Amino acid sequence: MDKQLTWRALVIGLLGLLVITASSMYVALRMGALPWPTIFVTVVSMAALKHCKGSTIQEINCTHTIMSAGAMVAGGLAFTLPGLWMLDPESQIPLVSMVALTMVGVVLGTLFTSLFRKRLIEDEPLPYPMGVAACETLKAGMAGGRDAIVLFVALVLAALYTALRDGAGILPQVFVLFAGSATLAPLMLYNSPMALGIGAIIGPVLAGVWLLGMVLGHYLIVPVGLATGLFSDMVAATAFRTNLGIGLMIGTGLGVLVKAAFDLSKRLRNAKKSGRRLSRQAILAMGMAILSCIIVLAVCTEVSFFQGIVLVVGVFFATYLSSMLTGQTGVNPMEIFGMLVLLIIHLFFKNSLSASFTIAAVTAVACGLAGDVMNDLKSGYLLGADPRQQLIGEGIGGMVGAMVSVFALLAIKQAFGTFGTPELPAPQAAAVSAMAGGLKDAHAFAIGCIAGMLLFLAKVPTATLGLGVYLDTPISAIMGLGALVSFILNKTTGKKFGLEATGRYVGLVSSGFLGGEGVTGVLIALASMLH
């Protein structure tokens, strides 16, 4: 078998991981979204190793597996933990607690996905669109270096643009399209190459649903409710809108549970009938790892031993659902699973504020890493890679990414002061804070939950709809513009160059925009902190 997890793969992968993880933290906090870094790290790994002596496509694949591991760990933290400071700006969570909860999420995410790999990738098999795209990018890129050049140029341009906007203050943060009125929210666009790239990557369907949520929340429910007397004032209307959006996202998670419960039961029965068993050594090792995670949480955080047991069970089912949803759709709503597990544990225990956010963060980190692991394992399976070497690389990358994520979060907090602002909206973390700190409109939340579950079962991307309802207009509008630009390019240049080629270059430019603005944003944040 060709060499895969080599020393140079490990070194290059970890060097790239430092940058990707830090920039992903900034992207998640600023934009409230974190597209998969899979194609970006695939091209970077290929550019770094392609011309090295004796390099193989499996070695490059293992390199990008390591390099991407920290991005979704950062997303799990960014989508949950800042909510603690939104509720209580003076709250102090010890550094050792933050590192411990992140490490536990990484261990559980890697461990549980190793159990799901064969069933979801080989036996099903689920499509895992990002994993397939990474595989095709590697195969095509080995024949030429143009892809790497396109991505690098886009990255540099986005970095320069971001420096002019955030560093020099020459460019505006937002463009105002409509100033708003007493009942209508202003319509604004974030001046952001990164947001354009996100819109292009998620595509016109999801972006259209996102925009539909924005229109539904800001330009239908609020003004109509105010005009008819349903809401007493704008404060009540905003509370209804935001809690409805949160309910739609939570309802998506409930829909996933309902839809998957029967399948999971059937698969477990089939596994018993097939006679597939783990060795005693493997069971013992997994048991020791799980017990160690529970003890670490009990010692280093405010999560008790018995809460930790329930949390591990919740994380097991959440990572399964996360892996399955990622494989089916390419979407991984990790923070929704974090909120679901938090709500379940709330039924049995009275949690402190810190414990609540620890539970949500552990779950989100595990689910985020699970989605990344499964995409990488899908790519490796198609390329004939050794999954054991990939899992070892992913585990190492996840551990290093956990440390980087914690310090990046603290650095950005120190630089910007707080979260939930126009500069760092962190909308998913705000949704988690609503779960932990109490809902402002329980009726809107209940309506959203029921509607979200029913719409998801009707195959509507309800989490995206809920995000549009919940978020303010600047982010949603720029996402829609990015998707529109991508759609137009595909329709026009796709006829001349081919849809596959056009789509690949749109994806590369979009990934470059994400990387350029994300990295520059982190550098500016660190410079502000040191200054």
Buried (B, 14 or more C-beta within 10 A) or exposed (E): EEBBBBEBBBEBBBBBBBBBBBBBBBBBBBBBBBBBBBBBBBBBBBBBBBEBEEBBBBBBBBBBBBBBBBBBBBBBBBBBBBBBBBBEEEEEBEEEBBBBBBBBBBBBBBBBBBBBBBBBBEEBBBEBBBBBBBBBBBEBBBEEBEBBEBBBBBBEBBBBBBBEBBBEEEEEBBEEEEEEEEBBBBBBBBBBBBBBBBBBBBBBEBBBBBBBBBBBBBBEBBBEBBEEEEBEEEEBBBBBBBBBBBBBBBBBBBBBBEBBEEEBEEBEEEEEEEEEEEEEEEEEEBEEEBEEBBEBBBEBBBBBEEBBBBBBBBBBBBBBBBBBBBBBBBBBBBBBBBBBBBBBBBEEBEBBBBBBBBBBBBBBBBBBBBBBBBBBBBBBBBBEBBBEBBBBBBBBBBBBBBBBBBBBBBBBBEBBEEBBEEBBBBBBBBBBBBBBBEBBBEEBBBBBBBBBBBBBBEEBBBBBBBBBBBBBBBBBBBBBBBBBBBBEBBEEBBEEEEEEEBBBBBBBBBBBBBBBBBBBBBBBBBEBBEE
